[in-house]
Amino acid sequence: MERTDLRNVAIIAHVDHGKTTLVDEMLKQSGAFRDHQQVEDRVMDSGDIERERGITILAKNASLQYNGVKVNIIDTPGHADFGGEVERVLKMVGGVVLLVDAAEGCMPQTRFVLQKALAQNLSLVIVVNKIDRPDARIKEVIDEILLLLMDLGATDEQLDSPMVFCSGREGTASYSPEERGTSLQPLFETIVEYVKAPEGNPDAPLAMLCSSVDYNEYVGRIGIGRIENGVIKTNMDVTVCDWHDPTLTQKGRITALYSFEGVGRTPIQQAEAGDIVAFSGLEDITIGNTLCEPSLVQPLPFLKINDPTVEMTFSVNDSPFAGREGKFVTSRQIRDRLHKELLKDVALKVEDSTSSESFRVMGRGEMHLSILIETMRREGYEFQVSPPKVLLHEEDGKTMEPMEHVVIDVPLEYQGSVMQKLGSRKGELVQMAPQGSRMRVEFRIPSRGLFGYRSEFLTDTHGEGIMNTIFDGYAEWRGDLPMRSTGSLVSFETGESVIYGLYNAQERGRLLIGPGEKVYAGMVVGVNPKAEDMTVNVCKTKHLSNTRASGSDDALRLVPITRMSLEESLEFIKPDELVEVTPTTLRIRKKILNHEQRMKASRGKKA
């Protein structure tokens, strides 16, 4: 049976192509908000980190009404590190709105999300967005989209998908690139007409796949999914089973049921086949589980999520300043928090390590893990993390490593530097093509070749380069790569940094700390331009005498310091260093704090 009063659609695109802004306008123009209601920009990006960085991290559900049809919308992440979110929410929808920037065109993540949608035979509505950009190249982008569809083996029906031309910021849409619309009505009409209506038998036994999990302190886990068949009601007994785990048959009861109205949730008593709903009451529900009626236990197939490619070690902070700034500092608290994250992040893996004080945390990329670290520090956690490492595996007796497809847009004058750097990191040039005054170059490079490169890339391109990456399978181990060419300036003693000590230290390299900061022996306080590490005493004060007063320190001029962000710190650290993460401070430190022990360890490695 077809639900003509309902459409389920996901918005998919490359990062920063305007998904969330367009969804905002769709909600406003469909009357999802009250008149004069104050609504923040990018209302779907509800997390602080999402707002600050302008990226979507978790898929969000919303709905709107158009001419008597309810349209359930899922706003998906665009960044490659959160691809696990995209893969599973596509199980809930009958079609996708593919958004492509009118200037940037098809990018790596566009290919990734489109490939997933075509594989599930979903209806496709193509939106060329940001047509109001002065550098828009609409006709070339249309050709790029059609070439990409053919390259991915789209069917004739998918190649004939409708195309709409939008400006998400202005809230307008039109059927032709020459026209400028006055509202988003052409987009609404196209979605209702072309996206497949959900099908299902409301009289059959219940079958519902849990595609997403939320968490609430009061009710515990909240599952979200689309009902394939049957009806779900509050206080209904269900059996939970799983496609990938035949041993799982767990009984439970639905205590509450919610539908999505606008950007909020509304309690309901029942829902039927085709509806996307949230439910609570099953405390062990997880992504990929199927809810069935006890009379017919039959799991629904669920896509196996790609394995993680990068790992870091999270461990208890054991620096001299441990426990001073954080609220949650013990291994049990860190372990519980990491396992709580597993409830809603399907692409993350956590394992206990050989030590009870540390944990292996594996994810899709550096950004995936750095977002988790940043979230935890904002919640009051204090811990330390190791440099990122790629996850290797054996295939036919060969060591295989993860690869990345890198697409770089760069001004012509910086092209040589970028190509030379990526070449030295074992990158293979795949394609290059001019785009006006810029050049687009594409490389296939080992994932580890990108560690520490992003900050170098911004420096080399004077902040004008754009780099996008996406996982591109595995290849045979490419051999050793060049390590960081600089050393570290390491504090020799514990205390407080003073101008006199910093003034002397800055002659040896670039400082990372300013005066009046607490430091400890073994903490990294600067960058040595030479390859080896050097100890410095930033706590050293001037010996006072009748002719040398302490006030003369004010005349010493310090070079402005460089504050590293979390990502920059993770890229910067060497294998013998850690990042100490607290709610208020990021510190880089040596694994072995004692200078003599560190020297002995390094001599032992050389021998």
N, C-alpha and C positions, 0 to 999 in steps of 0.2 A: 504494500500500500504506500502511495506517495503522499507526503505532507506538503500540499501546495501553499500552506500558510507559513512555511518555514524555510530559511536558507542558512546553511552553516558555511562560513567562509574564513580563510586565513589570509592575512596580509603578509606577503613574503617579499624580501628584497635584500640587496647588499646594504651594509652598514651606512647610515647617514644619507639614504636616498629619500627620506621624508615619510616613512611609514606612520610614525606616531603623530606627526603634525597633520597628516591627511585624516587619520582616524579621529582626531580631535574635531576637525571640521565636519566630518560625517555625523558625529554625535550631536554637535551643535545644531546643524541644519535639519536633523531629523526630529528635533524636539526632545532629545534625551535629557536636557537640562531645563530647569524652570526659567521663565522670563526673568531677566536681571540677576540671575544666579551668578555669583563670582566663581569663575572657573580658571584654574591655573593653566598656563601653556603646557602642552605635552602631558595632559592629565593622566594618560595611561602609564607614563614613567613615574611610578609612585615611590620608588626607592630614592634615598638621598644620593647614592652613588650614581644611579641612572640619570638623575637631573644634572648633577655636576659634570658628568662626562658626556652627556647628550647621547647615551646609547641605551638600548633596551637589553636587559640581562635575562629577565624571566618573561615567558609568554603571559599575556594578560587577556582575560575574557571580558567582553562587553556585548551589548546588544542595542539594536535600534529598530524602530517600526517605520515601514514605508508602505503606504497604500494597503494596509491590512496584512502585510507580510512581516513577520519577525525575522530580522537578520542577526544571527549570532556572529560576532566578529572576534577573531583571535589575532592580537598584535604580537608578532613573533620577533625574536632578536635577529639582528643582521650580522653580528660579528661571528666569525668562523669558530671561535672558542666556545660559543654557546649553541652550536649546531645540534646538540642533543635535544635541546628544547624544541627546535623546529621539526626534527624527525618525528617526534611522538605526537605533537599536536595535529599533524596532518592526518592522523587516524580519526580525528573528530569531525573533519569537514568534508563537504562534497565538492568544494572548488576553492581556488586560490585567486587572489588579486596580486599579480606580479608587478611590482613597482620598479621602474627603471629611470634613473636620473637622465634628463634630456641633454646634459652636458657630458657626464662621465660615461654614460652608456653601460653596456654589460660588463660586470666586474666578476672576480672569482666567486664570491658568495652568491651572485645572481645565478651562475651556472649550477652551484651546489644545491640551492633550494629548488630551482626549477627541475633539476634532475630527479629529486625526491618526489616532487609533485607529479611529474609525468609518469614515474614508475608506479604510482598509485592510481593512475588514470583519472586524475581529478580534472574538473572543468577549469578552464583558464580564462581569466579576464586580464588583458595586458593594459597597464597604465603607464604612459610616458609622463613622468612628473617633473615639476620645476620648469615648465615650458616658458616661464617668465624670466629665466636666467639670461643675462646678456650674452653669455657664451653658449647658449643652447644650440645643438646641432641635430634637430629633430629627425630629419630625413635619414642621416647616417645611422642614428640610433635605431630607427625602425628596421633598417637593413641588418644591423647587428643582431637585433632580437630574432629576426627570421632565420638568420644564419645559425644562431645558437640553437633554435628549435630544431632545425634540420640536423645539426651536428649531434644533438641528443636523441635523434631517432623519433621525433614527434610524429604522431599519426596525422593523416590529412585533416581530420576534424580539429586536432589541436593546432595545426598550422593555420586553420581558418578562424582562430579565436578572435573575438572582438577586441578592438583597441580604442582606448579613451585617452584624451590628452588633458592633463590636469595641472593646476597650480595649487598644491596643498595649502600654501601660505595664504593665498587669496581666497581659497575655498571655491574654485571654479573648475568646471569640466566641460569638454566639448567632444563631438564625434570626429572633428577634423582638426589637423594641426594649424590650419589657417585661421580657424575661429577662436575667439576667446569667449568662453561661456560666462554665465552670470551666477550660476550655482552648481552644486554637485548632482543635480537631478539626472544628467546623462549617465553618471556613474551608478547611481541607485537603480535606474532603469535597466542598465546592462547587467548588473549583478542579479537582479530578480529574474531577468529573462534567460540568462545563459548559465548560471550556476545550478547544478543538478539539485533538485529538491531531495531531501533525505527520504529513504525508503525503509520500511520495516513493518513487521506485523504486530500490532498492539495486542492481538489475541493469543500470541505465542508465549511460551514461558520467558521470563526475564533473561536477557543477555546484555551485559554492559561492560565495556572495557574501560579500565581506569587509566587515563592518559596523562594525568597531571596530579600532583599532590601538594596541598597547602598545609600550613600548620598553624594552629591557634592554641594559646596557652590554656584556654578554658575547655575546649572540646577535643583537643588533641589533633590527630590527623584528619584532614578534609580531602576526600577524593573528588576528582573532577573527570567527567567523561561523557560520551554520547551513548544514549540507549539504542542498541541495535534492534532489539525485539522486546516485546512485552511492555509491562507497566511497572514502575517503581513507586512505592508508597512509604510514608513514614511508618515506623514500627513494624516493618515487613522483615520476615526472616529470610536471609540469603545465605548462599554458600560461595566462598571465595576460592577460585582455582587459578592455575597459571599455565600458559602454553609451553613455557620453557621449564616448568617444574611439575611433572605429572604427580608427584607425591603430595602436593598441596591441595587439601580440601578442608577448609576452615569455615565453621558456622559462625554467623553473627547476625546483628539486627541493625537496620537503618533507624537512627534516632532522630535525624533532622535532614531536611531536603531543601535545596535552594535553587532558584532559577536566576539567571543573570538579566537584570533590567538596568539599562544605561551602563554605568560603570560600577553599580553596586549589586548586592545579592538580596533577593527577596525570598523569605520562607514560603514554601508551598507544601501541599499535602501529597500530591502525586504528579508524575510526569510520564509521558509515553514515548514510544519508539520515534527516534529522530531528534528529541530534545537533548541539549547539553545542560547538565545539572551538576551541582556540587552536593556532596552528602557527607554526613559524619556518623560515628557510631562504631566503625570498624578500626580498632586502634592499630592493627598491624597491616592495614592496606598499603600497597605500594604500587608504583608505576608498572603497568603490564599485567596486573591482576584482572581477572574477569569475575563479575558479580552474576550469579545464576540463581534461579529458583532451585530449592533443594530437590525438586522432582526431576530436574534435567541439568546435571552438572557437565558442562561442555565448554572448555576454555576457547576464547577467541584468539586467532593468531596475532602476534605482536612483533613488530620489527625489532631485531636485535640491534642495539645501539653500538656504534663504532667504539673500539677500545681506546682508552686514553693513550696519549703519546709522550707526555712529560710528567716527571715526578719531582717532588721536593720532600725533604724531611722536616716535619714540624716537631719541635722538641721543647721541653720545659726550659724556661729561661734560667741559666745558671751563672749569669754575670754578677759582679759585685753589687749591681743596683737592682737585682731581682726582687720582685714583690713590692717595690716602692710605688709604682704608678698604676699597676693593673688590679682589677677586682677579682679576676679568675686566673689563677696561676698554676694550679696543680695539674698533674698528668691526667687525673680522672676527669677534671672539668674540661680540659682540652679535648680529651677522647670523646666525652659525651657530646660536645659541641660539633665535632667533626662527624660523628654518627648521625646527629640530628640533621646535618646538611645533606646526608645521603638520602633522607626521606624525600627531598624535593629536587635534588640534582642527579639526574640519571646518568650523566656523563662522568661523574666523580667516583673514584674508588679510594678507600682508606684501609690500610693494613697495619697491624702492629709490627714494629721492627724488632730487632734482637734485643733492644733495651726497652725497659718498661717506661722510660721517660720520653720516648720519641715514637713518631708514627710516619709511615710512608703515605703520602697523599698524591694521588695520580689524577691528572685531568687532561683536557684537550689542548692546552697551551699555556703560555706564561700569563696571559691576561685572565684566563679562566681561574687560575690559582691565585693571582694577585687580587682579584675581586673578592675571593673568599678571605684572604688575609686582611684586606682592608675592612671588610664587613665585621670580622671577628674583633679587630682592634677597636672599632667604634662601639662594639658591645661591651668593652671592658676587659678583653682577654689580653694576656701578656705571654709571649712565647718567642722562640727564635726559629728561623728557617734557613735551610741550606740553599746553595745555588741550584737552579733547575738542571735536571739531567733527562736525556731522552730515554725512552723505554725501548730496548732492543728485543728481537726474537730470532729464533733459529728457523731456517727454511731450507730443506734439502742440504743440510750440513753447512749452510752459509749464514753468516750474521747479517741480519737485515735491520735497517734503521728507518725511522719515519722521514718522509720528504715533504716539502712544502712547495706549492706553486705560488710564486711571488709576482705581483703585478705592480710596477712602479711608474708613476707619472712624474716627470722631472723636467725642469727647464733645460734647454739644450746645453748650456754652458757647464752644467754639473753632471752631465751624462757619463763622461769619461771616468770621473772619480767613483761613481756608483758602480759602474761595470767592473772596474778594477778591483774594488773591495769585494763584490759578490763573487767574482772569479777566484780570488784568493781564498774564499770560504767554500770552495768546491761547487759553486753554482754553475749550472749549464744554461747558456742563453737559448731560449725557446723561440722568441719572436721579438721583433722591435718594429715600431711603426710611428711616424711623426703624427702629432695631433696639434696642428697650428704651430705655436711657438714652443711647444713642449714635445717631449719624446716619451712614448710608452714602451717600456722594456719588460719582458716576461722571462723569469728564470725558474728552473727547477733546482732546488737546493736542499741539502740536509737540514732538518729542523734545528739541529744544534748549531748550524752555521749562522742562524739568525740571533742566537743568544748574544746579547751585548751589542747588537748592530744598530738597533733603532735609534739610540741617542747619537751614535756616530753618523747615521744617515741624516738626521736633522741638522747636525753641524755641517756635514759635507754639502747639503743642499740649501743651506742658510734658511732652514725652516719652510722652504717652498715645495719640497718633495712630498708626494703622497705614496704611501706603501700599503698594500693589502696582501694578505697571505691566506692560504687555505690548505688544509691537509691534502696531500696528493699521493697516498699509498706508501708502499715501502720499497726500498732499493738496497742493493748490497752495500755494506759498510764502505764508506769512501775514504777511510784513513784519517790520520790525525789532522786537526785544524789548527791554525794559528791561535794562540791564547792571547789574553789581554796584554798589550805591550807595555803597560805602565805598572809600577809597583805601588805599594801603600806606605803612607807615613803613619807610623804606629806610636801611640802614646807610651811613654816609658814609665810613667807613674800615675797614681790615682790622686785626684784632687780637683781643683777648679782652674779652668784655662784663664790665663792672664795675657794682657796685651804684649808684655815683654817677651814671654815665651812664644806666643803666636808670631810675633814679628820676626824672631829668629827662625822659626819653623817655616815661614812662608818663602824664605830664600831657597828652600829645598824642594818646594812643590806647591800645588794648589790646595788650599785649606778647605775643609768641609764643615768646620765649626768656628764659632765666633768667641769673643771674650765672655767670661762669666758662666761658662757651661761646665757642668759636671762631667769629668772624664775618668776613665780607669785604665790601668796598665793593660795593654793588649787591644785597646779600642783603636779603630782606624780613624784618624783625624784629618787625613789629607791624601792627595795623590802625588806620588813621586814620578816625574817624567821618565826616569830610568826604570829598567825592568825589575830591579830588586827592591825589596822592602827596606825601610829605614826607620829606626826609632828616633823619636823627637820628644823633647820635654816641653810641652805647652803650658805646664804649671810653674815653670821656672820664673822666679822673681829676681829683680835686680838687687845686688848687694848694696845696701844703703851706707852712705858715709856723709861727712859734713858737706862734701861738694856734690853729692849725687842724691837728689831728693826723689821720693817716689812719684811726686807729681810730674816729673819730666817725662814719664811714660806717655802722657797725653800727646806729646809731640810725635810719637811713633805712628806712622800711617800704615794701616792694614789694608791689603787688597780686598775688595768685596768678595765674600765667600760664595761658594756654590752649594745650595741646598738640594739634595737629591730626593726625588719622589720615591715612592715604594718601588715602582717598576724600574726606575733608574738604578736603585740600590740592588735589586735582584739581578739586573743585567751586569752591574759593575763587579760584584764579588767574585773572588777566585775560589777554587776548590777548598782552600784552607781557611775560608772566611764564612761568617754567618751574618744574617741581618737580625738584630734584636728588635722585636716589634712590641711596643706598648701603646696604650691609648693616647699618650701625649708625645711620644718620641720614637724616631727610627734611628738606631745606631748600627754602624757596621763594626764588626769585631773579628779578631782572630779566633779560630776554634781553640787553639792553645794560647791562653792569655800570658803565661809566664815566658819572659824573653829567653831565658837559658834553655827551658824545655823545648821551646819552639825551634831554637837553633839546633839542638840535638836531633829533633825529629827531622828537620830539613837535611841535616848532614847524613842521617840514616837513609833517607830516600835517595840521595845522590850516590851513596855507596852501593 
